[in-house]
Amino acid sequence: MSDYSERKKRGEDILKQLGWPSDAMDKTKEAFPDFWEMTVGHLFGDVWSRQGLSLRERELVTLAALIALARPVGPIPHFQNAAHIGITKEEILEVILQVGHYAGWNSAVHAIFQLTEALEEDDSESSKKS
């Protein structure tokens, strides 16, 4: 197996552990396949699979960074990933509170709205499956 194939497999394994839906980045894959390949192979295959931090810790750090930067898109799937791997809503709210004091209150408010949206999406998906 080539080095890239191994990295991609590690990345795909991490995404599965996070509960990332296989179609979550379909538009990105279609528009820029190389970018998607780098995301899976490098970001998840190289960075997220490193020793030193657990998957849970990496997700918390990622949430903190995305909240601090007030990203319009990224936090929602990561809030869902966090829930999938057992990070509670209360823990996420504590991260938002902590980050809000350093990154600005508007970042925290924005993240609360995004968390609410993510939880509503999860509830909607769960009710569709039932």
NUNUFI-671764 format. One record per residue: z, y, x of N, C-alpha, C in turn; residue number from 1. Coordinates in steps of 0.001 Angstrom, whole numbers, always signed. Atoms other than C-alpha are relative to their C-alpha. Layout:
BEGIN
{n_zz: Z&n_yy: Y&n_xx: X&ca_zz: Z&ca_yy: Y&ca_xx: X&c_zz: Z&c_yy: Y&c_xx: X&pos: NUM}
...
//
This chain:
BEGIN
{n_zz: +0&n_yy: -1178&n_xx: +849&ca_zz: +0&ca_yy: +0&ca_xx: +0&c_zz: +0&c_yy: +1243&c_xx: +897&pos: 1}
{n_zz: +64&n_yy: -1210&n_xx: -818&ca_zz: -903&ca_yy: +3426&ca_xx: +1390&c_zz: +1260&c_yy: +833&c_xx: -188&pos: 2}
{n_zz: -1156&n_yy: -886&n_xx: +70&ca_zz: +1720&ca_yy: +6058&ca_xx: +2074&c_zz: -4&c_yy: +773&c_xx: -1318&pos: 3}
{n_zz: +56&n_yy: -760&n_xx: +1245&ca_zz: +472&ca_yy: +8108&ca_xx: -887&c_zz: +330&c_yy: -898&c_xx: -1204&pos: 4}
{n_zz: -282&n_yy: +920&n_xx: +1112&ca_zz: +578&ca_yy: +5082&ca_xx: -3212&c_zz: +1497&c_yy: -262&c_xx: -123&pos: 5}
{n_zz: -1446&n_yy: +227&n_xx: +10&ca_zz: +4192&ca_yy: +4452&ca_xx: -2220&c_zz: +726&c_yy: +1223&c_xx: -542&pos: 6}
{n_zz: -616&n_yy: -1245&n_xx: +467&ca_zz: +5115&ca_yy: +8102&ca_xx: -2783&c_zz: -215&c_yy: +170&c_xx: -1502&pos: 7}
{n_zz: +317&n_yy: -134&n_xx: +1420&ca_zz: +3364&ca_yy: +8122&ca_xx: -6156&c_zz: +836&c_yy: -978&c_xx: -821&pos: 8}
{n_zz: -808&n_yy: +990&n_xx: +715&ca_zz: +5150&ca_yy: +4924&ca_xx: -7209&c_zz: +1457&c_yy: +460&c_xx: -81&pos: 9}
{n_zz: -1377&n_yy: -525&n_xx: +27&ca_zz: +8527&ca_yy: +6416&ca_xx: -6205&c_zz: +113&c_yy: +1130&c_xx: -1019&pos: 10}
{n_zz: -7&n_yy: -1111&n_xx: +949&ca_zz: +7662&ca_yy: +9545&ca_xx: -8176&c_zz: -52&c_yy: -470&c_xx: -1439&pos: 11}
{n_zz: +100&n_yy: +548&n_xx: +1359&ca_zz: +6652&ca_yy: +7561&ca_xx: -11247&c_zz: +1307&c_yy: -672&c_xx: -412&pos: 12}
{n_zz: -1288&n_yy: +641&n_xx: +284&ca_zz: +9894&ca_yy: +5569&ca_xx: -11006&c_zz: +1060&c_yy: +1049&c_xx: -358&pos: 13}
{n_zz: -958&n_yy: -1077&n_xx: +289&ca_zz: +11943&ca_yy: +8794&ca_xx: -10904&c_zz: -272&c_yy: +574&c_xx: -1384&pos: 14}
{n_zz: +349&n_yy: -553&n_xx: +1315&ca_zz: +10050&ca_yy: +10186&ca_xx: -13900&c_zz: +425&c_yy: -937&c_xx: -1128&pos: 15}
{n_zz: -439&n_yy: +975&n_xx: +1013&ca_zz: +10757&ca_yy: +6975&ca_xx: -15849&c_zz: +1517&c_yy: +47&c_xx: -171&pos: 16}
{n_zz: -1461&n_yy: -75&n_xx: +83&ca_zz: +14462&ca_yy: +7164&ca_xx: -14978&c_zz: +446&c_yy: +1234&c_xx: -767&pos: 17}
{n_zz: -334&n_yy: -1247&n_xx: +684&ca_zz: +14504&ca_yy: +10743&ca_xx: -16255&c_zz: -399&c_yy: -15&c_xx: -1469&pos: 18}
{n_zz: +449&n_yy: +69&n_xx: +1379&ca_zz: +12865&ca_yy: +9674&ca_xx: -19492&c_zz: -1145&c_yy: +940&c_xx: -301&pos: 19}
{n_zz: +1102&n_yy: -938&n_xx: +151&ca_zz: +9925&ca_yy: +11974&ca_xx: -18886&c_zz: -1109&c_yy: -668&c_xx: -800&pos: 20}
{n_zz: +1073&n_yy: +619&n_xx: +785&ca_zz: +7320&ca_yy: +11281&ca_xx: -21600&c_zz: -1292&c_yy: -72&c_xx: +806&pos: 21}
{n_zz: +1213&n_yy: +184&n_xx: -809&ca_zz: +4099&ca_yy: +9939&ca_xx: -20099&c_zz: -1058&c_yy: +1046&c_xx: -303&pos: 22}
{n_zz: +999&n_yy: -1012&n_xx: +347&ca_zz: +2080&ca_yy: +12602&ca_xx: -21932&c_zz: +491&c_yy: +1430&c_xx: +216&pos: 23}
{n_zz: -621&n_yy: -1317&n_xx: -123&ca_zz: +4358&ca_yy: +15509&ca_xx: -20983&c_zz: -850&c_yy: +1001&c_xx: +771&pos: 24}
{n_zz: +788&n_yy: -919&n_xx: -823&ca_zz: +1960&ca_yy: +16969&ca_xx: -18451&c_zz: -1492&c_yy: -284&c_xx: -121&pos: 25}
{n_zz: +1411&n_yy: +346&n_xx: +170&ca_zz: -1369&ca_yy: +15800&ca_xx: -19869&c_zz: -926&c_yy: +1193&c_xx: +208&pos: 26}
{n_zz: +853&n_yy: -1184&n_xx: -169&ca_zz: -2775&ca_yy: +19348&ca_xx: -20008&c_zz: -121&c_yy: +361&c_xx: +1474&pos: 27}
{n_zz: +26&n_yy: -283&n_xx: -1431&ca_zz: -1825&ca_yy: +19886&ca_xx: -16381&c_zz: -872&c_yy: -1024&c_xx: +715&pos: 28}
{n_zz: +808&n_yy: +1075&n_xx: -611&ca_zz: -3333&ca_yy: +16514&ca_xx: -15420&c_zz: -1481&c_yy: +247&c_xx: -219&pos: 29}
{n_zz: +1410&n_yy: -230&n_xx: +329&ca_zz: -6585&ca_yy: +17365&ca_xx: -17193&c_zz: -547&c_yy: +1232&c_xx: +714&pos: 30}
{n_zz: +474&n_yy: -1254&n_xx: -573&ca_zz: -6835&ca_yy: +20928&ca_xx: -15882&c_zz: -53&c_yy: -35&c_xx: +1523&pos: 31}
{n_zz: -101&n_yy: -36&n_xx: -1467&ca_zz: -5823&ca_yy: +20242&ca_xx: -12274&c_zz: +619&c_yy: -1308&c_xx: +480&pos: 32}
{n_zz: -533&n_yy: +1317&n_xx: -374&ca_zz: -5453&ca_yy: +16528&ca_xx: -11411&c_zz: +684&c_yy: -24&c_xx: +1369&pos: 33}
{n_zz: -623&n_yy: -7&n_xx: -1331&ca_zz: -4663&ca_yy: +17245&ca_xx: -7751&c_zz: +1419&c_yy: +556&c_xx: -61&pos: 34}
{n_zz: -1338&n_yy: -589&n_xx: +150&ca_zz: -1712&ca_yy: +19420&ca_xx: -8771&c_zz: +963&c_yy: -1037&c_xx: -577&pos: 35}
{n_zz: -843&n_yy: +1037&n_xx: +604&ca_zz: -356&ca_yy: +16622&ca_xx: -10974&c_zz: +331&c_yy: -1086&c_xx: +1022&pos: 36}
{n_zz: -225&n_yy: +1033&n_xx: -1012&ca_zz: -808&ca_yy: +14084&ca_xx: -8173&c_zz: +1037&c_yy: +467&c_xx: +1030&pos: 37}
{n_zz: -980&n_yy: -541&n_xx: -949&ca_zz: +1131&ca_yy: +16370&ca_xx: -5793&c_zz: +1389&c_yy: +59&c_xx: -625&pos: 38}
{n_zz: -1287&n_yy: -68&n_xx: +698&ca_zz: +3849&ca_yy: +16842&ca_xx: -8394&c_zz: +671&c_yy: -1366&c_xx: -5&pos: 39}
{n_zz: -569&n_yy: +1352&n_xx: +68&ca_zz: +4332&ca_yy: +13103&ca_xx: -8841&c_zz: +300&c_yy: -516&c_xx: +1397&pos: 40}
{n_zz: -158&n_yy: +566&n_xx: -1332&ca_zz: +3833&ca_yy: +12132&ca_xx: -5205&c_zz: +974&c_yy: +743&c_xx: +884&pos: 41}
{n_zz: -868&n_yy: -754&n_xx: -907&ca_zz: +5571&ca_yy: +14959&ca_xx: -3404&c_zz: +1321&c_yy: +391&c_xx: -661&pos: 42}
{n_zz: -1235&n_yy: -498&n_xx: +597&ca_zz: +8044&ca_yy: +16607&ca_xx: -5760&c_zz: +923&c_yy: -1146&c_xx: -420&pos: 43}
{n_zz: -866&n_yy: +1088&n_xx: +472&ca_zz: +9292&ca_yy: +13441&ca_xx: -7429&c_zz: +56&c_yy: -1171&c_xx: +978&pos: 44}
{n_zz: +40&n_yy: +1136&n_xx: -921&ca_zz: +8194&ca_yy: +10812&ca_xx: -4882&c_zz: +692&c_yy: +251&c_xx: +1320&pos: 45}
{n_zz: -636&n_yy: -336&n_xx: -1279&ca_zz: +9425&ca_yy: +12640&ca_xx: -1776&c_zz: +1351&c_yy: +690&c_xx: -195&pos: 46}
{n_zz: -1210&n_yy: -822&n_xx: +106&ca_zz: +12016&ca_yy: +15211&ca_xx: -2872&c_zz: +1053&c_yy: -644&c_xx: -901&pos: 47}
{n_zz: -986&n_yy: +533&n_xx: +943&ca_zz: +13687&ca_yy: +13719&ca_xx: -5942&c_zz: +506&c_yy: -1381&c_xx: +395&pos: 48}
{n_zz: -427&n_yy: +1359&n_xx: -365&ca_zz: +13882&ca_yy: +10241&ca_xx: -4390&c_zz: +807&c_yy: -42&c_xx: +1299&pos: 49}
{n_zz: -774&n_yy: -33&n_xx: -1250&ca_zz: +15711&ca_yy: +11380&ca_xx: -1251&c_zz: +1449&c_yy: -432&c_xx: -218&pos: 50}
{n_zz: -1424&n_yy: +307&n_xx: +1&ca_zz: +19189&ca_yy: +10149&ca_xx: -391&c_zz: +746&c_yy: +1323&c_xx: +107&pos: 51}
{n_zz: -799&n_yy: -1202&n_xx: -206&ca_zz: +22011&ca_yy: +12681&ca_xx: -339&c_zz: +493&c_yy: +628&c_xx: -1297&pos: 52}
{n_zz: -415&n_yy: -441&n_xx: +1327&ca_zz: +22101&ca_yy: +13722&ca_xx: -3991&c_zz: -422&c_yy: -1067&c_xx: -996&pos: 53}
{n_zz: +359&n_yy: +950&n_xx: +1050&ca_zz: +22150&ca_yy: +11483&ca_xx: -7020&c_zz: -1041&c_yy: +641&c_xx: -918&pos: 54}
{n_zz: +965&n_yy: -508&n_xx: +975&ca_zz: +19526&ca_yy: +11824&ca_xx: -9729&c_zz: +683&c_yy: +1015&c_xx: -921&pos: 55}
{n_zz: -784&n_yy: -901&n_xx: +862&ca_zz: +22208&ca_yy: +13443&ca_xx: -11900&c_zz: +224&c_yy: +1346&c_xx: +696&pos: 56}
{n_zz: -234&n_yy: -1242&n_xx: -746&ca_zz: +23067&ca_yy: +15975&ca_xx: -9202&c_zz: -1291&c_yy: +796&c_xx: +172&pos: 57}
{n_zz: +1290&n_yy: -693&n_xx: -134&ca_zz: +19396&ca_yy: +16769&ca_xx: -8616&c_zz: -398&c_yy: +680&c_xx: -1303&pos: 58}
{n_zz: +337&n_yy: -609&n_xx: +1292&ca_zz: +18917&ca_yy: +17394&ca_xx: -12332&c_zz: +856&c_yy: +1232&c_xx: -251&pos: 59}
{n_zz: -876&n_yy: -1166&n_xx: +173&ca_zz: +21928&ca_yy: +19730&ca_xx: -12441&c_zz: -440&c_yy: +1165&c_xx: +888&pos: 60}
{n_zz: +474&n_yy: -1044&n_xx: -908&ca_zz: +20659&ca_yy: +21647&ca_xx: -9402&c_zz: -1303&c_yy: +607&c_xx: -530&pos: 61}
{n_zz: +1277&n_yy: -469&n_xx: +546&ca_zz: +17188&ca_yy: +21867&ca_xx: -10951&c_zz: +239&c_yy: +890&c_xx: -1210&pos: 62}
{n_zz: -323&n_yy: -829&n_xx: +1161&ca_zz: +18634&ca_yy: +23159&ca_xx: -14207&c_zz: +544&c_yy: +1355&c_xx: +428&pos: 63}
{n_zz: -572&n_yy: -1266&n_xx: -463&ca_zz: +20646&ca_yy: +25783&ca_xx: -12350&c_zz: -1088&c_yy: +934&c_xx: +533&pos: 64}
{n_zz: +1075&n_yy: -828&n_xx: -554&ca_zz: +17569&ca_yy: +26999&ca_xx: -10479&c_zz: -916&c_yy: +528&c_xx: -1098&pos: 65}
{n_zz: +897&n_yy: -428&n_xx: +1079&ca_zz: +15378&ca_yy: +27091&ca_xx: -13587&c_zz: +671&c_yy: +1020&c_xx: -915&pos: 66}
{n_zz: -745&n_yy: -960&n_xx: +810&ca_zz: +18074&ca_yy: +28887&ca_xx: -15572&c_zz: +69&c_yy: +1347&c_xx: +725&pos: 67}
{n_zz: -123&n_yy: -1236&n_xx: -781&ca_zz: +18601&ca_yy: +31438&ca_xx: -12788&c_zz: -1317&c_yy: +770&c_xx: +52&pos: 68}
{n_zz: +1309&n_yy: -646&n_xx: -88&ca_zz: +14891&ca_yy: +32124&ca_xx: -12572&c_zz: -576&c_yy: +338&c_xx: -1378&pos: 69}
{n_zz: +415&n_yy: -270&n_xx: +1385&ca_zz: +14597&ca_yy: +32334&ca_xx: -16398&c_zz: -1442&c_yy: -430&c_xx: -240&pos: 70}
{n_zz: +1348&n_yy: +535&n_xx: +172&ca_zz: +11492&ca_yy: +30177&ca_xx: -16394&c_zz: -296&c_yy: -238&c_xx: -1471&pos: 71}
{n_zz: +320&n_yy: +145&n_xx: +1420&ca_zz: +9658&ca_yy: +30142&ca_xx: -19720&c_zz: -216&c_yy: -1449&c_xx: -448&pos: 72}
{n_zz: +376&n_yy: +1353&n_xx: +410&ca_zz: +8639&ca_yy: +26456&ca_xx: -19690&c_zz: +896&c_yy: -1076&c_xx: +602&pos: 73}
{n_zz: -646&n_yy: +1094&n_xx: -719&ca_zz: +10438&ca_yy: +24309&ca_xx: -17118&c_zz: +1319&c_yy: -509&c_xx: -516&pos: 74}
{n_zz: -1310&n_yy: +532&n_xx: +393&ca_zz: +13968&ca_yy: +24140&ca_xx: -18486&c_zz: -22&c_yy: -972&c_xx: -1170&pos: 75}
{n_zz: -41&n_yy: +832&n_xx: +1207&ca_zz: +13101&ca_yy: +22508&ca_xx: -21815&c_zz: -127&c_yy: -1486&c_xx: +330&pos: 76}
{n_zz: +42&n_yy: +1434&n_xx: -310&ca_zz: +11895&ca_yy: +19148&ca_xx: -20447&c_zz: +1163&c_yy: -444&c_xx: +892&pos: 77}
{n_zz: -1126&n_yy: +389&n_xx: -854&ca_zz: +14679&ca_yy: +19229&ca_xx: -17857&c_zz: +1297&c_yy: -100&c_xx: -798&pos: 78}
{n_zz: -1156&n_yy: +186&n_xx: +885&ca_zz: +17293&ca_yy: +19750&ca_xx: -20588&c_zz: -81&c_yy: -1378&c_xx: -656&pos: 79}
{n_zz: +188&n_yy: +1317&n_xx: +619&ca_zz: +15835&ca_yy: +16673&ca_xx: -22275&c_zz: +232&c_yy: -1114&c_xx: +1012&pos: 80}
{n_zz: -252&n_yy: +989&n_xx: -1056&ca_zz: +15821&ca_yy: +14740&ca_xx: -18982&c_zz: +1498&c_yy: -156&c_xx: +237&pos: 81}
{n_zz: -1440&n_yy: +25&n_xx: -254&ca_zz: +19448&ca_yy: +15699&ca_xx: -18429&c_zz: +713&c_yy: -834&c_xx: -1062&pos: 82}
{n_zz: -622&n_yy: +775&n_xx: +1086&ca_zz: +20434&ca_yy: +14324&ca_xx: -21834&c_zz: -331&c_yy: -1478&c_xx: +148&pos: 83}
{n_zz: +426&n_yy: +1396&n_xx: -142&ca_zz: +18442&ca_yy: +11155&ca_xx: -21153&c_zz: +816&c_yy: -743&c_xx: +1060&pos: 84}
{n_zz: -754&n_yy: +674&n_xx: -1067&ca_zz: +20404&ca_yy: +10439&ca_xx: -17966&c_zz: +1512&c_yy: +180&c_xx: -156&pos: 85}
{n_zz: -1435&n_yy: -23&n_xx: +293&ca_zz: +23788&ca_yy: +11150&ca_xx: -19572&c_zz: +718&c_yy: +1304&c_xx: +268&pos: 86}
{n_zz: -641&n_yy: -1305&n_xx: -155&ca_zz: +24444&ca_yy: +14809&ca_xx: -18813&c_zz: +208&c_yy: +551&c_xx: -1410&pos: 87}
{n_zz: -330&n_yy: -405&n_xx: +1364&ca_zz: +26205&ca_yy: +16131&ca_xx: -21899&c_zz: -409&c_yy: +1446&c_xx: -278&pos: 88}
{n_zz: +282&n_yy: -1376&n_xx: +415&ca_zz: +25415&ca_yy: +19263&ca_xx: -23855&c_zz: +1080&c_yy: +934&c_xx: +547&pos: 89}
{n_zz: -1111&n_yy: -819&n_xx: -496&ca_zz: +28846&ca_yy: +20581&ca_xx: -22843&c_zz: -163&c_yy: +292&c_xx: +1491&pos: 90}
{n_zz: +222&n_yy: -217&n_xx: -1434&ca_zz: +28028&ca_yy: +20086&ca_xx: -19149&c_zz: -1146&c_yy: +987&c_xx: +228&pos: 91}
{n_zz: +1134&n_yy: -931&n_xx: -125&ca_zz: +24691&ca_yy: +21869&ca_xx: -19582&c_zz: +451&c_yy: +1418&c_xx: -346&pos: 92}
{n_zz: -500&n_yy: -1331&n_xx: +360&ca_zz: +26439&ca_yy: +24761&ca_xx: -21339&c_zz: +864&c_yy: +587&c_xx: +1111&pos: 93}
{n_zz: -802&n_yy: -483&n_xx: -1132&ca_zz: +28878&ca_yy: +24986&ca_xx: -18421&c_zz: -892&c_yy: +475&c_xx: +1155&pos: 94}
{n_zz: +956&n_yy: -432&n_xx: -1027&ca_zz: +25934&ca_yy: +25170&ca_xx: -16002&c_zz: -578&c_yy: +1359&c_xx: -387&pos: 95}
{n_zz: +550&n_yy: -1272&n_xx: +472&ca_zz: +24423&ca_yy: +27939&ca_xx: -18125&c_zz: +1009&c_yy: +1128&c_xx: +191&pos: 96}
{n_zz: -1046&n_yy: -1003&n_xx: -153&ca_zz: +27726&ca_yy: +29828&ca_xx: -18146&c_zz: +193&c_yy: +384&c_xx: +1469&pos: 97}
{n_zz: -199&n_yy: -248&n_xx: -1432&ca_zz: +28200&ca_yy: +29454&ca_xx: -14396&c_zz: -1161&c_yy: +798&c_xx: +587&pos: 98}
{n_zz: +1188&n_yy: -667&n_xx: -544&ca_zz: +24642&ca_yy: +30482&ca_xx: -13562&c_zz: -127&c_yy: +1411&c_xx: -560&pos: 99}
{n_zz: +113&n_yy: -1312&n_xx: +630&ca_zz: +24743&ca_yy: +33372&ca_xx: -16028&c_zz: +795&c_yy: +1081&c_xx: +711&pos: 100}
{n_zz: -815&n_yy: -973&n_xx: -723&ca_zz: +27464&ca_yy: +35053&ca_xx: -14029&c_zz: -643&c_yy: +445&c_xx: +1310&pos: 101}
{n_zz: +651&n_yy: -327&n_xx: -1263&ca_zz: +25331&ca_yy: +35023&ca_xx: -10889&c_zz: -1427&c_yy: +486&c_xx: -179&pos: 102}
{n_zz: +1418&n_yy: -319&n_xx: +173&ca_zz: +21787&ca_yy: +35284&ca_xx: -12229&c_zz: -240&c_yy: +1065&c_xx: -1065&pos: 103}
{n_zz: +142&n_yy: -995&n_xx: +1050&ca_zz: +22416&ca_yy: +37641&ca_xx: -15124&c_zz: +164&c_yy: -614&c_xx: -1373&pos: 104}
{n_zz: -320&n_yy: +482&n_xx: +1335&ca_zz: +23524&ca_yy: +37320&ca_xx: -18676&c_zz: -1260&c_yy: -314&c_xx: -798&pos: 105}
{n_zz: +1242&n_yy: +269&n_xx: +736&ca_zz: +19961&ca_yy: +37517&ca_xx: -20006&c_zz: -575&c_yy: -1365&c_xx: +354&pos: 106}
{n_zz: +448&n_yy: +1343&n_xx: -392&ca_zz: +19096&ca_yy: +34396&ca_xx: -18015&c_zz: +764&c_yy: -1064&c_xx: -761&pos: 107}
{n_zz: -830&n_yy: +961&n_xx: +724&ca_zz: +21974&ca_yy: +32589&ca_xx: -19673&c_zz: -389&c_yy: -46&c_xx: -1475&pos: 108}
{n_zz: +382&n_yy: -46&n_xx: +1417&ca_zz: +21013&ca_yy: +33751&ca_xx: -23171&c_zz: -1344&c_yy: -701&c_xx: -196&pos: 109}
{n_zz: +1316&n_yy: +643&n_xx: +57&ca_zz: +17413&ca_yy: +32682&ca_xx: -22534&c_zz: +159&c_yy: -1524&c_xx: +86&pos: 110}
{n_zz: -219&n_yy: +1438&n_xx: -172&ca_zz: +18625&ca_yy: +29255&ca_xx: -21382&c_zz: +649&c_yy: -617&c_xx: -1239&pos: 111}
{n_zz: -629&n_yy: +516&n_xx: +1222&ca_zz: +20813&ca_yy: +28845&ca_xx: -24480&c_zz: -1056&c_yy: -194&c_xx: -1083&pos: 112}
{n_zz: +1096&n_yy: +141&n_xx: +973&ca_zz: +17755&ca_yy: +29478&ca_xx: -26672&c_zz: -864&c_yy: -1210&c_xx: +335&pos: 113}
{n_zz: +827&n_yy: +1138&n_xx: -417&ca_zz: +15769&ca_yy: +26954&ca_xx: -24622&c_zz: +718&c_yy: -1326&c_xx: -228&pos: 114}
{n_zz: -768&n_yy: +1225&n_xx: +236&ca_zz: +18539&ca_yy: +24358&ca_xx: -24810&c_zz: -31&c_yy: -347&c_xx: -1482&pos: 115}
{n_zz: +55&n_yy: +217&n_xx: +1448&ca_zz: +18638&ca_yy: +24784&ca_xx: -28582&c_zz: -1360&c_yy: -561&c_xx: -396&pos: 116}
{n_zz: +1345&n_yy: +492&n_xx: +286&ca_zz: +14864&ca_yy: +24308&ca_xx: -28722&c_zz: -172&c_yy: -1447&c_xx: +461&pos: 117}
{n_zz: +117&n_yy: +1360&n_xx: -539&ca_zz: +15060&ca_yy: +21203&ca_xx: -26518&c_zz: +742&c_yy: -1002&c_xx: -874&pos: 118}
{n_zz: -786&n_yy: +905&n_xx: +843&ca_zz: +17785&ca_yy: +19662&ca_xx: -28667&c_zz: -655&c_yy: -184&c_xx: -1369&pos: 119}
{n_zz: +708&n_yy: +119&n_xx: +1280&ca_zz: +15838&ca_yy: +20428&ca_xx: -31853&c_zz: -1220&c_yy: -912&c_xx: +141&pos: 120}
{n_zz: +1143&n_yy: +889&n_xx: -245&ca_zz: +12749&ca_yy: +18749&ca_xx: -30336&c_zz: +459&c_yy: -1447&c_xx: +83&pos: 121}
{n_zz: -541&n_yy: +1362&n_xx: -114&ca_zz: +14853&ca_yy: +15708&ca_xx: -29425&c_zz: +389&c_yy: -552&c_xx: -1370&pos: 122}
{n_zz: -399&n_yy: +430&n_xx: +1350&ca_zz: +16306&ca_yy: +15555&ca_xx: -32948&c_zz: -1226&c_yy: -318&c_xx: -841&pos: 123}
{n_zz: +1235&n_yy: +211&n_xx: +756&ca_zz: +12820&ca_yy: +15855&ca_xx: -34427&c_zz: -667&c_yy: -1301&c_xx: +422&pos: 124}
{n_zz: +589&n_yy: +1240&n_xx: -521&ca_zz: +11490&ca_yy: +13055&ca_xx: -32187&c_zz: +797&c_yy: -1212&c_xx: -441&pos: 125}
{n_zz: -866&n_yy: +1118&n_xx: +411&ca_zz: +14482&ca_yy: +10845&ca_xx: -33016&c_zz: -192&c_yy: -328&c_xx: -1469&pos: 126}
{n_zz: +163&n_yy: +257&n_xx: +1428&ca_zz: +13996&ca_yy: +11289&ca_xx: -36748&c_zz: -1376&c_yy: -579&c_xx: -306&pos: 127}
{n_zz: +1323&n_yy: +586&n_xx: +179&ca_zz: +10277&ca_yy: +10438&ca_xx: -36424&c_zz: +19&c_yy: -1492&c_xx: +304&pos: 128}
{n_zz: -76&n_yy: +1399&n_xx: -418&ca_zz: +11185&ca_yy: +7147&ca_xx: -34709&c_zz: +782&c_yy: -853&c_xx: -991&pos: 129}
{n_zz: -857&n_yy: +746&n_xx: +937&ca_zz: +13713&ca_yy: +6203&ca_xx: -37405&c_zz: -736&c_yy: -392&c_xx: -1256&pos: 130}
//
